[in-house]
Amino acid sequence: MTSQIIYKGELRTAATHLQSGSVIETDAPTDNQGKGELFSPTDLVATALGACMVTTMGIKARTMDIVLDGTRLDVTKVMASDPRRISKIIVHMFFPSTLNLDDKQKEILERTAHTCPVERTLHPDVELDMQFNW
């Protein structure tokens, strides 16, 4: 097993990562009867995409002797209705100004980001807007 989830009531869950014991709690969003005090499950999907992209880039960057520390990702999730689902995920990456890469290195890292397992898992109907701001 990867995780165990307990429904705490009031549209809130607690998910425990079994290997580490770390816990993530979720809350329903305010536009769907929730308090919006925590990540919603769909927020986690969008956030997982960004985290997966930069982690995959980080793995590749290690092999290229490139340090991506300080890279920031701004993630936006757009919902659709009928049926309620994620319709679009926007990920804008901002790299440290001290990072001095040539076009080939940038191309390799961007291509790597697009091979992350989360992106490959998302349904093709989910529109992806990715920007790499070097």
C-alpha positions, 0 to 999 in steps of 0.5 A: 500500500502507498497510503491510507485515507481516513474520512474525518467528516465535514468533507475533510480527509487525512491521508497518511503516507505509509512509508514515511508517516507524513500526513496530508489533510484535504478539504472540499473547496468553497465552490463545492460545499467545503471550507477551503481551509486546506488543499482540495483533492483536485488542488493536489492533482494540479500541485502533483503535476508541478512537483512531478515536473520539477522533480523529474527535471531535478533528476535530469539536472543532476546528471548534467551538473546543473543545480535547480535549487530556488526554482519556483512554480506557480500552479493554477487549476481551472475547474469545469462543470457538467461533469465537474472536473479539472479542465486546465492546469497552468504551470509557470516555472521561474528559474533563478537568475543565476542559472546560466544555461544554453539553449540545448540544456534548456531544451533537454530540461523542458523535454524532461519535464514533459515526460513526468509520470503525472503528466503522462497520467492525466487525461488528454482532455485536461488542457496544459499550459506550461511556461518555462521562464529562464 
